[in-house]
Amino acid sequence: MTNFDKDFRDGTVIGSLLQKYANVNVLKRMKMICSSEEDYKENAHTLCESLAEIGLQNHITPKDIYHPLQR
């Protein structure tokens, strides 16, 4: 990883962690290479849906993932 915000933007890093942690096959439903803003949005929505499926409480919205703000 070279840029924290941009490297997490496609959601695949978080998806990999979720898959290992909860044995949820989320990566199958995600695009590994995002070529448009819609790809990023779809991945973010898929990731948030997967978090809800396993009952993990969070305050992350899809926009937090596909449009990160450096803080």
Secondary structure per residue as TSV (DSSP state, phi and psi in degrees):
chain	resnum	aa	ss	phi	psi
A	1	M	-	360.0	133.9
A	2	T	-	-116.6	-29.2
A	3	N	-	-135.1	108.2
A	4	F	H	-52.6	-50.5
A	5	D	H	-63.4	-49.1
A	6	K	H	-70.7	-34.7
A	7	D	H	-71.5	-25.6
A	8	F	H	-91.2	-10.7
A	9	R	T	-59.0	-36.4
A	10	D	T	-81.1	-9.1
A	11	G	S	82.2	-5.6
A	12	T	H	-70.6	-30.0
A	13	V	H	-66.6	-47.4
A	14	I	H	-65.7	-39.0
A	15	G	H	-60.6	-40.2
A	16	S	H	-64.3	-43.3
A	17	L	H	-63.1	-43.4
A	18	L	H	-63.4	-40.8
A	19	Q	H	-63.0	-42.8
A	20	K	H	-70.7	-40.6
A	21	Y	H	-70.9	-46.6
A	22	A	H	-113.9	5.0
A	23	N	-	55.1	41.4
A	24	V	-	-102.5	128.4
A	25	N	-	-86.6	65.3
A	26	V	-	-78.1	-30.1
A	27	L	G	-65.4	-26.1
A	28	K	G	-62.9	-28.5
A	29	R	G	-94.3	1.7
A	30	M	S	-111.2	151.8
A	31	K	-	-83.8	127.4
A	32	M	S	-77.1	-28.9
A	33	I	S	-122.5	113.5
A	34	C	-	-92.5	126.4
A	35	S	-	-114.8	-3.7
A	36	S	S	-147.0	166.2
A	37	E	H	-60.7	-34.9
A	38	E	H	-63.6	-37.0
A	39	D	H	-61.4	-44.5
A	40	Y	H	-62.9	-43.1
A	41	K	H	-64.1	-44.2
A	42	E	H	-61.2	-44.1
A	43	N	H	-61.4	-42.7
A	44	A	H	-64.0	-42.4
A	45	H	H	-65.3	-41.9
A	46	T	H	-61.4	-43.0
A	47	L	H	-63.3	-45.7
A	48	C	H	-65.6	-37.2
A	49	E	H	-63.1	-40.3
A	50	S	H	-65.7	-39.0
A	51	L	H	-62.0	-40.8
A	52	A	H	-68.2	-37.2
A	53	E	H	-58.6	-37.7
A	54	I	T	-90.3	0.2
A	55	G	T	78.0	21.8
A	56	L	-	-82.5	114.1
A	57	Q	-	-71.2	133.0
A	58	N	-	-155.3	165.9
A	59	H	-	-115.7	20.2
A	60	I	-	-86.5	131.0
A	61	T	-	-104.9	159.9
A	62	P	H	-55.0	-37.2
A	63	K	H	-64.5	-32.4
A	64	D	H	-60.7	-29.4
A	65	I	H	-86.1	-52.1
A	66	Y	H	-83.0	-13.6
A	67	H	S	-134.8	68.9
A	68	P	-	-70.4	149.6
A	69	L	-	-113.9	128.0
A	70	Q	-	-70.7	126.5
A	71	R	-	-131.9	360.0
